Amino acid sequence: MNIALYSDADGIWVAWSDHRFTAAPAQQTGWTGQWHPVTIPGSFPGYWSEESVSAMNRIAAHPDLTVKWLTAWEEDAPEQLAPTIGLNGADWEMIPGVEEDDLANWNWWKLAKIREDVARNRPDKIVWMDDDINFDAKSLAWLESLDIPVLVICPRTEHGLTRDHLAEIESFIGT
């Protein structure tokens, strides 16, 4: 079995909020352990959860799973974000393409790049984690047209991944 998981960064690993004025979203996410403010220069303000990172590190170790970055962070995701928060994502493939974004014509670069990757690698299942995916009708239509199982994870940007999201992923990939 070949399962591909595509991961955004902001709204997934970074719960977007101004940590000077708001608390970490522990109650909303189910991650009640340690939360930390994001301290990466140039990044949006927010929090990250040790528990969510630990859970993803466990999931990413699944032998049938290949995790790939699909984020506007591009190389900063594996080089800066992952090591800063303890995510074992430094070796995940990074799919570039943000410069190809064409929102004026309703063409999201992430859809073009994931379509290319799926055509090239032909996974048996797909997980796409992105806090913006539910706002892109073309992406949702394409995913529905596939003849393989697909799991879409679209957390609230200010919360990031929840405990339930990661449990859903584990169930989907069969851990």
C-alpha positions as CSV (number, residue, x, y, z in Angstrom):
1,M,0.0,0.0,0.0
2,N,1.3,3.4,-0.9
3,I,-0.3,6.3,1.0
4,A,0.5,9.9,0.3
5,L,-0.1,12.6,2.9
6,Y,0.3,16.3,1.8
7,S,0.8,18.8,4.6
8,D,0.4,22.6,4.8
9,A,2.1,24.4,7.6
10,D,0.1,27.5,8.8
11,G,-3.3,26.4,10.2
12,I,-2.0,22.9,10.5
13,W,1.1,22.9,12.7
14,V,0.9,26.6,13.5
15,A,-2.4,27.7,15.1
16,W,-2.6,31.2,13.8
17,S,-3.2,33.8,16.5
18,D,-1.5,36.6,18.2
19,H,-0.1,34.9,21.2
20,R,0.3,38.3,22.9
21,F,-3.5,38.6,23.2
22,T,-5.0,35.1,22.9
23,A,-4.4,31.8,24.7
24,A,-3.4,28.6,22.9
25,P,-6.4,26.6,21.5
26,A,-6.1,23.7,23.9
27,Q,-9.8,23.3,24.6
28,Q,-10.8,23.6,20.9
29,T,-8.2,21.0,19.8
30,G,-8.1,18.5,22.6
31,W,-4.3,19.0,22.9
32,T,-4.1,19.9,26.6
33,G,-0.3,19.5,27.0
34,Q,2.4,22.0,26.3
35,W,1.8,24.8,23.7
36,H,4.5,27.1,22.6
37,P,4.5,30.4,20.7
38,V,6.0,30.3,17.3
39,T,9.4,32.0,17.4
40,I,10.5,31.7,13.8
41,P,11.5,35.1,12.4
42,G,9.2,36.2,9.6
43,S,6.5,33.7,10.4
44,F,2.9,34.6,11.3
45,P,2.2,34.6,15.0
46,G,0.7,31.5,16.6
47,Y,1.1,28.5,18.8
48,W,2.2,24.9,18.2
49,S,1.3,21.9,20.3
50,E,3.9,19.3,21.5
51,E,1.2,16.6,21.6
52,S,0.1,17.2,18.0
53,V,3.7,17.1,16.8
54,S,4.4,13.9,18.8
55,A,1.3,12.3,17.3
56,M,2.3,13.2,13.8
57,N,5.8,11.9,14.3
58,R,4.3,8.6,15.3
59,I,1.9,8.6,12.3
60,A,4.6,9.6,9.8
61,A,6.7,6.6,10.8
62,H,4.0,4.3,9.3
63,P,5.8,2.1,6.7
64,D,3.2,2.7,4.0
65,L,3.0,6.5,4.4
66,T,5.0,9.1,2.5
67,V,4.5,12.7,3.9
68,K,5.2,15.7,1.6
69,W,5.1,19.4,2.3
70,L,2.6,21.4,0.2
71,T,2.9,24.8,1.7
72,A,3.8,28.4,0.9
73,W,6.6,28.0,3.4
74,E,8.3,25.8,0.8
75,E,11.9,25.0,1.9
76,D,11.4,26.9,5.1
77,A,9.0,24.1,6.3
78,P,11.6,21.3,6.4
79,E,14.5,23.7,7.2
80,Q,13.0,26.0,9.8
81,L,9.5,24.9,11.0
82,A,10.1,21.2,11.4
83,P,13.3,21.4,13.5
84,T,11.9,24.3,15.6
85,I,8.8,22.5,16.7
86,G,10.4,19.0,16.8
87,L,8.5,17.6,13.8
88,N,10.4,14.9,12.0
89,G,9.6,16.6,8.7
90,A,13.1,17.7,7.7
91,D,13.3,14.8,5.2
92,W,9.7,15.1,3.9
93,E,9.7,16.0,0.2
94,M,8.9,19.6,-0.4
95,I,6.7,20.3,-3.4
96,P,7.5,23.8,-4.7
97,G,5.3,26.0,-6.8
98,V,3.9,29.0,-4.8
99,E,5.2,31.3,-7.5
100,E,2.8,29.7,-9.9
101,D,-0.2,30.7,-7.9
102,D,-2.9,32.3,-10.2
103,L,-5.8,33.2,-7.9
104,A,-7.0,35.9,-10.3
105,N,-8.0,33.1,-12.6
106,W,-9.1,30.7,-9.7
107,N,-6.1,28.4,-10.2
108,W,-4.6,27.4,-6.9
109,W,-0.9,26.3,-7.2
110,K,-1.4,23.6,-4.7
111,L,-4.1,21.8,-6.8
112,A,-1.8,21.9,-9.9
113,K,1.1,20.5,-7.9
114,I,-0.8,17.8,-6.0
115,R,-2.4,16.6,-9.3
116,E,1.1,16.3,-10.9
117,D,2.4,14.4,-7.8
118,V,-0.5,12.0,-7.7
119,A,-0.2,11.3,-11.5
120,R,3.5,10.7,-11.1
121,N,3.4,8.5,-8.0
122,R,0.0,6.9,-8.2
123,P,-0.7,6.5,-4.4
124,D,-3.4,4.0,-3.3
125,K,-4.8,6.6,-0.8
126,I,-4.4,10.3,-0.2
127,V,-4.6,12.5,2.8
128,W,-4.5,16.3,2.2
129,M,-4.2,18.5,5.3
130,D,-4.8,22.2,4.5
131,D,-6.8,24.9,6.3
132,D,-7.8,26.4,3.0
133,I,-8.9,23.4,1.1
134,N,-12.6,23.7,1.8
135,F,-12.5,27.1,0.2
136,D,-11.3,25.8,-3.2
137,A,-14.1,24.2,-5.1
138,K,-11.9,22.9,-7.9
139,S,-9.7,21.0,-5.4
140,L,-12.7,19.4,-3.8
141,A,-14.2,18.5,-7.1
142,W,-10.9,16.9,-8.3
143,L,-10.5,14.9,-5.1
144,E,-14.1,13.6,-5.4
145,S,-13.3,12.5,-9.0
146,L,-10.4,10.3,-7.9
147,D,-11.0,6.5,-7.9
148,I,-8.9,6.1,-4.7
149,P,-9.8,6.8,-1.1
150,V,-9.2,10.4,-0.1
151,L,-9.2,12.0,3.3
152,V,-9.4,15.8,3.5
153,I,-8.4,17.5,6.8
154,C,-9.3,21.2,7.0
155,P,-8.9,22.5,10.5
156,R,-9.8,26.0,11.5
157,T,-6.8,28.2,10.9
158,E,-6.7,29.5,14.4
159,H,-6.8,26.0,15.9
160,G,-4.6,23.8,13.7
161,L,-4.8,20.1,13.8
162,T,-7.0,18.6,16.5
163,R,-6.7,15.4,18.4
164,D,-9.8,14.1,16.3
165,H,-8.1,15.0,13.0
166,L,-5.0,12.9,13.8
167,A,-7.2,10.0,15.1
168,E,-9.1,10.2,11.8
169,I,-5.8,10.0,9.8
170,E,-4.6,7.0,11.9
171,S,-7.9,5.2,11.2
172,F,-7.7,6.1,7.5
173,I,-4.2,4.8,7.0
174,G,-4.7,1.8,9.2
175,T,-2.3,2.2,12.1
